[in-house]
Amino acid sequence: MMKQGLLFLSESHMARAVVTHAPFARWAARRFVAGEEIGDAIAAARELNAQGMTVSLDYLGESVSSREEATAAADTYIRIIDTMVAEGIDGNVSLKLTQMGQDIDEEFLDTNVRRVLDRAKHHGMFVRFDMESSDYVQKTLDFFERVREEGYDNCGVVLQSYLYRTHDDAKWASDRRAGVRLCKGAYAEPESVAFPNKADVDANYVRVMKLLLERGTYPGIATHDEAMIEATKAFARERGIDPSRFEFQMLYGIRRDLQKQIVDEGWRLRIYIGFGKAWYPYFMRRLAERPANVMFLASNVFREAFR
Ligand SMILES: Cc1cc2nc3c(=O)[nH]c(=O)nc-3n(C[C@H](O)[C@H](O)[C@H](O)COP(=O)(O)OP(=O)(O)OC[C@H]3O[C@@H](n4cnc5c(N)ncnc54)[C@H](O)[C@@H]3O)c2cc1C
């Protein structure tokens, strides 16, 4: 219930205005967001690299409706890639197609994403297309297939275990040797497309994880759920799958204890670092995943807003 409410608020302009101006919320968001500037993300990445973790940098932004904003986002990604290379950061980038103009027009989207893919390819860097709400899944997979056919082999997709379709999509991706990040899914989805119960989402996660580990191309197992992580380790050991054939992925600032443990045990781990001024929807989705801190945050935000 609270989860659905937070996901609803993540798309509300009014709530965005209140929360983004509340100093306490800005402070709280810093737990999940590395900062607002490229330099902040690079500093966080350098620290994580020193701890044996690779990174994926995400310049936060989504549902962009102006051409200027989408073009500027692509420019920023190009700057991020160049800066990562210049600073010797071991990592790649993740982007959302709606930030690059997916809601504007297909040709415009193509131009923006290709600019980013070209620059990344020039440096031998990988680009992950994040997955957004279910309305975008087919469009995102179609877009991915098109750019792959054009020769961009430096990109991959994300699949979400809460969707009924995901096991089939994982087979589709494996047949194309596509790199997949597997996550549970972070959006409010109707029962017509997604499992309503957590137990089913988790069971599907394990089922798809096994398929990707056996048949996929360097999958990213993205979760903070110890049960999912243990199931992955156990399956890899049982099938003799070498730890170099996949990686775990986690979000910046979440379960740092578990992040360290995974690396200490010799598994590969990539940390997804979100940064930028458009942190509000990303932050709200992180709150929705863990309602425990929400009452604390809400009472402080509204105290600040109305004092
Ligand atoms: C690297 C990465 C990339 C992702 N990319 C996408 C994407 O492209 N599209 C998409 O829809 N979703 C994406 N997600 C989000 C994902 O779908 C889930 O919403 C999120 O990871 C929470 O699910 P979980 O697997 O950690 O399991 P859960 O069952 O939600 O959580 C398991 C445990 O992890 C801890 N935990 C989880 N979330 C939090 C939090 N916010 N704060 C504190 N503790 C927490 C808690 O201890 C919790 O009990 C991504 C996640 C990761 C790790």
The ligand as a Tripos MOL2 file, in Angstrom:
@<TRIPOS>MOLECULE
LIG
   53    58     1     0     0
SMALL
NO_CHARGES

@<TRIPOS>ATOM
      1 C1         22.2840   -2.3270  -10.2780 C.3       1 LIG1
      2 C2         20.8060   -2.1900  -10.3020 C.ar      1 LIG1
      3 C3         20.1950   -1.6800  -11.4340 C.ar      1 LIG1
      4 C4         18.7950   -1.5850  -11.4880 C.ar      1 LIG1
      5 N1         18.2000   -1.1900  -12.6620 N.ar      1 LIG1
      6 C5         16.8450   -1.2050  -12.7460 C.ar      1 LIG1
      7 C6         16.1750   -0.9570  -13.9800 C.ar      1 LIG1
      8 O1         16.7990   -0.7100  -15.0180 O.2       1 LIG1
      9 N2         14.8240   -0.9980  -13.9940 N.ar      1 LIG1
     10 C7         14.0840   -1.3010  -12.8680 C.ar      1 LIG1
     11 O2         12.8440   -1.3650  -12.9400 O.2       1 LIG1
     12 N3         14.6950   -1.5110  -11.6940 N.ar      1 LIG1
     13 C8         16.0490   -1.4790  -11.5940 C.ar      1 LIG1
     14 N4         16.6510   -1.7410  -10.3890 N.ar      1 LIG1
     15 C9         15.8360   -1.7660   -9.1390 C.3       1 LIG1
     16 C10        15.2770   -3.1350   -8.8690 C.3       1 LIG1
     17 O3         14.2860   -3.4430   -9.8150 O.3       1 LIG1
     18 C11        14.6460   -3.2200   -7.4600 C.3       1 LIG1
     19 O4         13.6180   -2.2890   -7.3460 O.3       1 LIG1
     20 C12        15.6410   -2.9810   -6.3330 C.3       1 LIG1
     21 O5         16.8860   -3.5320   -6.6180 O.3       1 LIG1
     22 C13        15.1300   -3.6180   -5.0220 C.3       1 LIG1
     23 O6         14.9950   -4.9860   -5.1850 O.3       1 LIG1
     24 P1         15.9630   -6.0730   -4.5130 P.3       1 LIG1
     25 O7         16.3470   -7.0440   -5.5940 O.co2     1 LIG1
     26 O8         17.0880   -5.4220   -3.8390 O.co2     1 LIG1
     27 O9         15.0230   -6.8940   -3.5370 O.3       1 LIG1
     28 P2         14.0270   -6.4600   -2.3880 P.3       1 LIG1
     29 O10        13.2580   -7.6840   -2.0610 O.co2     1 LIG1
     30 O11        13.2720   -5.2240   -2.7600 O.co2     1 LIG1
     31 O12        14.9970   -6.0880   -1.1960 O.3       1 LIG1
     32 C14        15.8190   -7.0440   -0.5620 C.3       1 LIG1
     33 C15        16.5590   -6.3700    0.5770 C.3       1 LIG1
     34 O13        17.4850   -5.4210    0.0390 O.3       1 LIG1
     35 C16        17.5280   -4.2590    0.8440 C.3       1 LIG1
     36 N5         17.0360   -3.1150    0.0500 N.ar      1 LIG1
     37 C17        16.4390   -3.1660   -1.1580 C.ar      1 LIG1
     38 N6         16.1540   -1.9270   -1.6000 N.ar      1 LIG1
     39 C18        16.5560   -1.0930   -0.6290 C.ar      1 LIG1
     40 C19        16.5270    0.3260   -0.4980 C.ar      1 LIG1
     41 N7         16.0160    1.1140   -1.4480 N.pl3     1 LIG1
     42 N8         17.0420    0.8670    0.6280 N.ar      1 LIG1
     43 C20        17.5780    0.0830    1.5840 C.ar      1 LIG1
     44 N9         17.6280   -1.2590    1.5180 N.ar      1 LIG1
     45 C21        17.1270   -1.8400    0.4250 C.ar      1 LIG1
     46 C22        16.6620   -4.5130    2.0540 C.3       1 LIG1
     47 O14        17.4880   -5.0730    3.0340 O.3       1 LIG1
     48 C23        15.6920   -5.5540    1.5190 C.3       1 LIG1
     49 O15        15.1460   -6.3530    2.5280 O.3       1 LIG1
     50 C24        18.0310   -1.9200  -10.3430 C.ar      1 LIG1
     51 C25        18.6480   -2.4390   -9.2080 C.ar      1 LIG1
     52 C26        20.0110   -2.5970   -9.1810 C.ar      1 LIG1
     53 C27        20.6350   -3.2040   -7.9670 C.3       1 LIG1
@<TRIPOS>BOND
     1     1     2 1
     2     2     3 ar
     3     2    52 ar
     4     3     4 ar
     5     4     5 ar
     6     4    50 ar
     7     5     6 ar
     8     6     7 ar
     9     6    13 1
    10     7     8 2
    11     7     9 ar
    12     9    10 ar
    13    10    11 2
    14    10    12 ar
    15    12    13 ar
    16    13    14 ar
    17    14    15 1
    18    14    50 ar
    19    15    16 1
    20    16    17 1
    21    16    18 1
    22    18    19 1
    23    18    20 1
    24    20    21 1
    25    20    22 1
    26    22    23 1
    27    23    24 1
    28    24    25 2
    29    24    26 1
    30    24    27 1
    31    27    28 1
    32    28    29 2
    33    28    30 1
    34    28    31 1
    35    31    32 1
    36    32    33 1
    37    33    34 1
    38    33    48 1
    39    34    35 1
    40    35    36 1
    41    35    46 1
    42    36    37 ar
    43    36    45 ar
    44    37    38 ar
    45    38    39 ar
    46    39    40 ar
    47    39    45 ar
    48    40    41 1
    49    40    42 ar
    50    42    43 ar
    51    43    44 ar
    52    44    45 ar
    53    46    47 1
    54    46    48 1
    55    48    49 1
    56    50    51 ar
    57    51    52 ar
    58    52    53 1
@<TRIPOS>SUBSTRUCTURE
     1 LIG1         1 GROUP 0 **** ****
